[in-house]
Amino acid sequence: MKSVLKRPAGRLVAATVITISALSAAVAQAERFQMIELNEEGGKAYLRVDLENGAIARCEQDNNVWQCTAIEVRPSGTDASLDGRIADLEDRVAQLEAQKLDRPDLTELEDALDISEQFMRRFFGMVQDMKKDMAE
């Protein structure tokens, strides 16, 4: 049995598959990043924004070689205050979730409804008695 790649048609199919997979990878890579041209003196520069994770890099050409340098997005002075705020919010969420789980069980609800029903019956009984007294 001959190998598929030894036949000309097999080589053509293999080359086509490799070309298509390389093109699809290039298209996926192109859709992942957005390039923004910067207007600067002394040459072209771009901001490369990664649309998947939000990373930003500054890209510029140096000696005919393009280099991209990552840019820190978060200002250095706000780390502690943001971390504290995040911790406060996480505590608050935990408290709210705990309150949500502390629902009364059905027996407590039934007891409350029974008390309400007794109150209403007694109240309407009093109203009926008052109507009888006024009619006399």
Phi, psi and omega in degrees: 000126183280148176289145182296324183285348179279339178274145181301321181293323179295320178294322179295317178296315180298317179295321179295316179298317180295318180295316180296317180294323178293319179294319180294324176294321179293320178295316179298321179294319181293325179285340183282327186248148172239130181255132179239120182285135178259136177270097181229152175282147175091015177132170181275145174216154182225153167259129177253118181253122177278113185284350178274315185239000176081004180293142180238138177224148175260124183246133178212159183265131178226115183055048178063018177237126178277132178232139178243131180244128182295144178248129177285122184277323186276124177299143186291331183284345186261357184302311184293317181292321178292319179297320177295318179295319178297317179297318178299316180293323177295321176297317181296318178298318179298319178296316181294322178293323178294320178295323180295326181281341181272050178281149176292147178281173185296328180294321177295320178295317178298318178299317180296320178293322177298316179297317179298319180296316178299318179299313182296317179299315180296318180297311180293329174297319178295320179297317179297318178298321179293321178296319179296316181297322181286329180288334182281000000 
